[in-house]
Amino acid sequence: MRRSRLLALLLFAVLTPSVLGSPATAGDTLTRIKARNEVRCGVSDGIPGLSFKGPDGRWSGMDVDFCRALAAAVLGDTEKVTYISLTAAARFPSLKAGEVDVLARNTTWTLEREARLEVMFAGILFFDGQSVLVPSKSHVREVSQLNGATVCIVKGSTHERNLFDYFRARNWSYQPVLVESQEKAAEALFSGQCQAFTSERPQLMATRLRAPDGPEGYLLLPDQITTEPMGPVVRRGDDEWFTIVRWVLFELFRAEELGLTQANVKTRIETRTEPLVDRWLEVDEIISKAMAIPPGWVMRVLASVGNYAEMFERNLGKESALKLDRGLNRLWTDGGLMYSPPFR
């Protein structure tokens, strides 16, 4: 009897983790990244300015630059990233399954997602808003004129609920045309399967730029349906990795605030004549050890992708094809919402 009971207890101990599931323990993600010597980054299925794979096979965009910054901080090499293209519907299952280490994929931060999906948003990389793209020849100039229209929406995005709530609150109607990706939405709009396409501004501007008859054939309506705070996402239960992702993000804002750029960071750190920069160097090794990454991660990040302003302007702003205004993405000192908590 005693032997049977002992066997039952041993069997319970062996089977319990697989039956009930066990949360990731602190350090699991970072340990796997170091073991494979690469960061696996979940990105979009192709949005210029955010994450887009060019004809040469190289990825570019705001989200891609953030992945490169993570690789520079943790592994010392911006190229040690594998980009995994995910549809909106597949992104969270892929993250939860451990197929990617981080989602850097134009994903809107919501309470429902954190609570129900057991994920954590490390912060906000990009403030955006949902709007609507229409053919210029339709003569639609505001969202109210879409009452009763067919509207393309990417399946699994927050845009479904947002548009439903926006129209219902105004007692309007519409016919949703759900598609699997941004590319499918663009094809449906261009072919006339839907009268409008709703998404965030970069997606709509990118769609407009690749219109068969030229961008002048499509108009981005001025109405902003929602605000969309988007940022990197990690699995819940791995505080060590969450801290690294969050503070790499904050460093981009802090560097802009201090005037540290891709071009000057090496010189300004090596001269050690500035109190704020010097103060950071004094604790760099201690903090790096606590985060289990090599010292000098700040310089590696900035030398690889630059500060937040450089990333924004290169991918979405005045130096890009999209020419988006920074708006809320300016620093707090310039009327925006971007800021970093203190490093000490």
Summary of the structure (lengths in Angstrom):
residues: 344
radius of gyration: 22.6
end to end distance: 60.5
largest distance: 83.4
contacts: 1098
relative contact order: 0.15
helix: 47%
strand: 17%
